[in-house]
Each structure stands twice: as C-alpha cells, then as structure tokens.
C-alpha cells in the first residue's frame, strides 16, 4: 500500500500533534483530576461540566468560538500570540492549543474515575502515616491507578488522531503546517480519489485499533486494577520510609 508524499507529511504531522497533546494533557490532567476528586464544593460540579463539555459540544461550535478567541482582534488572542510567539490561527501552535481543549475530557474522565474509586482511600491512608500530599500522589496513587493512566493516554492520543472539525476551523488545510490526516482524507473524498482516501482511512483505523489494544494489554499486564490496589497499599508503606 503506497501512500503519497503529501499524505505521509500529514501522517507525520498528525502523530506529532497527538504526541504533544497527550504529553501536555497528562501534565495538566493528573493534577486537575486529583484536585477535582478532593475538592468539596458545590462549584466542583460546574467545573466538571465545563471539562466534559467538549464530549457533547459539536466540534464546529467549539472550533468557531476558539477561532474567535484566538483572533488577534481580541485581547485574549493577542495575549496568547505573545505567549506562544506567533498567531494561533492557521498555525500548528493553534492546533496544539485547540487539541488540548478538545481532548481534555478524554484524559481527565478516566483519571477522575480511578481517583474516586481507590485514590482517595490510598491518599487518606498515606496521610495518616504522615506522607505529604504530593508524595502520596506520585508514589502511592498514580502507581495504583496505572491502568487508568494508560487508558487516558491512549484515548487522548487516539482521539487526537481523528480530530477534524475543530482543527479544520482553527488551522485550515495548509500542507505541512496544519493539514492533518483527517483533513487530507476529506480532500481525497471530495476529489473522488477513493483509492487514496481508502489508504488513509485504513491507516487511521489500524493505528487507532493497535493503540487501544496495546493500551488494554499494558493496563492488564500486571493484573489490572486489583494488582494496582496491592501496589498502592505497598507504596503507602514504602512512601513512609522515603
């Protein structure tokens, strides 16, 4: 199966965007999910709704408002352009910011569920033994919730692979700059180039399936959630001696 050079460029750009988005959301999603699981306020439900909103909001709606937000005609757009060193509209930097916002629930929701199920019990046990909250999260809760962390990263990466509406609104379709696989696939279908479209669709299907299967295997390789709980309980004792 031969893929055109332009399509290979779109594949490489998509993989780069997915990797950057997953790393950024892992750094952002872990503390956010941990804070939400421990926050006792009526406003927590509102914040959870805002985090979950990209799951149900039409991508074109989110893309339209992000397009307005990133516009240099708005103060927020000018501020963001200064932070990233250039305009966000029709740029790879804009795709990264939009993807982080759009894929946020795919990282936070699995982590939040795991923290609610077992993380709170382990953190309370660590606190009674004098383990600081940050050490409890890093050395106790996260090792115990490893399956959820792996699943969250896999879902985030796979979701970013298939983004279309948001990234098209923000980045357009500039070859080598903002043209992702999903957009290249759409152009092939629009031009009735079904052979090229089939190759890209099959590539996306294979990547997503392989990624999710690998994540499931990694999550269950050490006995799944039950093994994670035993690991966390042992880590509580180990963290006391650190």
GISULUR-V944133 format. One record per residue. N is the residue number from 1. RES is the residue in one small letter. PHI is phi in whole degrees, -180 to 180 (NA if undefined). NEAR is the number of other ideal C-beta (glycine too) atoms within 8 Angstrom. D_LAST is the distance of its C-alpha to the last C-alpha in whole Angstrom. Layout:
N&RES&PHI&NEAR&D_LAST  N&RES&PHI&NEAR&D_LAST
This chain:
1&x&NA&4&54  2&x&-95&4&54  3&x&-112&9&53  4&x&-64&7&54  5&x&-54&5&53  6&x&-63&8&52  7&x&-71&13&51  8&x&-63&9&48  9&x&-63&11&47  10&x&-66&15&47  11&x&-64&12&44  12&x&-62&8&42  13&x&-66&14&42  14&x&-67&13&41  15&x&-64&9&38  16&x&-63&8&37  17&x&-63&14&37  18&x&-64&13&36  19&x&-66&9&33  20&x&-64&9&32  21&x&-62&15&33  22&x&-65&13&30  23&x&-65&8&27  24&x&-63&10&28  25&x&-73&14&28  26&x&-66&13&25  27&x&-68&7&24  28&x&-87&11&26  29&x&-72&13&26  30&x&-62&12&22  31&x&-65&7&22  32&x&-66&10&25  33&x&-66&13&25  34&x&-65&13&22  35&x&-66&8&24  36&x&-64&13&27  37&x&-70&11&25  38&x&-107&8&24  39&x&-76&7&27  40&x&-111&4&29  41&x&-151&5&33  42&x&-66&4&36  43&x&-77&6&36  44&x&-61&10&33  45&x&-66&7&36  46&x&-65&7&38  47&x&-67&9&35  48&x&-63&10&34  49&x&-63&8&38  50&x&-64&7&38  51&x&-67&12&35  52&x&-83&10&37  53&x&-53&9&40  54&x&-61&11&40  55&x&-69&6&40  56&x&-111&5&44  57&x&-77&8&45  58&x&-56&6&48  59&x&-56&12&46  60&x&-68&9&50  61&x&-66&8&49  62&x&-63&14&45  63&x&-63&15&47  64&x&-64&9&50  65&x&-71&8&48  66&x&-67&14&45  67&x&-62&11&48  68&x&-67&8&49  69&x&-63&10&46  70&x&-80&15&46  71&x&-63&9&49  72&x&-66&8&50  73&x&-77&4&52  74&x&-109&10&49  75&x&-57&5&47  76&x&-63&8&44  77&x&-65&15&45  78&x&-66&9&46  79&x&-67&8&43  80&x&-64&12&41  81&x&-64&12&43  82&x&-69&7&42  83&x&-67&6&38  84&x&-90&9&39  85&x&84&6&41  86&x&171&7&44  87&x&-65&10&46  88&x&-88&13&44  89&x&-70&11&47  90&x&58&10&48  91&x&-143&12&45  92&x&-67&10&42  93&x&-60&10&40  94&x&-64&15&42  95&x&-62&14&41  96&x&-63&12&38  97&x&-62&13&38  98&x&-65&14&40  99&x&-68&14&38  100&x&-62&12&35  101&x&-68&10&37  102&x&-71&12&38  103&x&-97&15&36  104&x&-53&13&33  105&x&-65&11&34  106&x&-70&12&33  107&x&-91&18&29  108&x&-76&14&29  109&x&-62&11&31  110&x&-62&13&29  111&x&-67&16&25  112&x&-63&12&27  113&x&-63&9&28  114&x&-67&13&25  115&x&-66&14&23  116&x&-68&8&26  117&x&-72&6&26  118&x&-126&13&22  119&x&-66&14&20  120&x&-66&10&21  121&x&-62&7&20  122&x&-68&17&17  123&x&-67&14&16  124&x&-66&8&18  125&x&-64&10&16  126&x&-66&13&12  127&x&-65&10&14  128&x&-66&6&15  129&x&-95&10&12  130&x&86&5&11  131&x&-80&13&9  132&x&-60&5&11  133&x&-56&8&14  134&x&-64&6&13  135&x&-67&12&9  136&x&-63&16&11  137&x&-66&12&14  138&x&-75&8&12  139&x&-101&12&10  140&x&-119&17&12  141&x&-71&14&15  142&x&-63&11&16  143&x&-60&11&16  144&x&-71&15&18  145&x&-100&15&20  146&x&-55&12&21  147&x&-57&12&25  148&x&-68&12&25  149&x&-63&14&24  150&x&-64&11&26  151&x&-62&12&29  152&x&-63&16&29  153&x&-65&12&28  154&x&-65&12&31  155&x&-64&13&33  156&x&-64&16&33  157&x&-63&13&34  158&x&-66&13&37  159&x&-65&11&38  160&x&-67&14&38  161&x&-57&14&40  162&x&-101&9&43  163&x&-61&14&43  164&x&-137&11&47  165&x&-60&11&48  166&x&-65&15&45  167&x&-69&16&45  168&x&-69&12&49  169&x&-68&12&49  170&x&-84&17&47  171&x&-104&17&48  172&x&70&7&51  173&x&-144&9&52  174&x&-93&9&52  175&x&-57&8&51  176&x&79&6&48  177&x&-123&10&47  178&x&-135&16&47  179&x&-82&13&48  180&x&-91&15&46  181&x&-61&13&47  182&x&-61&12&48  183&x&-73&14&50  184&x&-62&13&52  185&x&-61&12&52  186&x&-62&10&54  187&x&-64&9&56  188&x&-65&12&57  189&x&-65&10&58  190&x&-62&6&60  191&x&-90&6&62  192&x&62&5&63  193&x&-93&8&61  194&x&-70&8&60  195&x&-65&6&59  196&x&-65&10&56  197&x&-64&11&55  198&x&-63&8&55  199&x&-64&12&53  200&x&-68&16&50  201&x&-64&9&50  202&x&-66&9&49  203&x&-64&11&47  204&x&-63&13&45  205&x&-62&8&45  206&x&-67&8&44  207&x&-63&10&41  208&x&-65&11&40  209&x&-64&8&40  210&x&-62&8&38  211&x&-63&12&35  212&x&-69&11&35  213&x&-65&8&36  214&x&-63&9&33  215&x&-65&13&31  216&x&-65&9&32  217&x&-66&8&31  218&x&-65&8&28  219&x&-67&12&27  220&x&-103&9&28  221&x&-64&6&27  222&x&-111&8&24  223&x&95&7&26  224&x&71&9&26  225&x&-67&7&25  226&x&-63&7&25  227&x&-65&9&22  228&x&-63&16&20  229&x&-66&11&20  230&x&-64&8&19  231&x&-62&12&16  232&x&-65&15&15  233&x&-65&11&15  234&x&-69&8&13  235&x&-69&13&10  236&x&-60&15&10  237&x&-66&9&9  238&x&-68&9&7  239&x&-67&14&5  240&x&-65&9&6  241&x&-89&5&4  242&x&-86&6&0
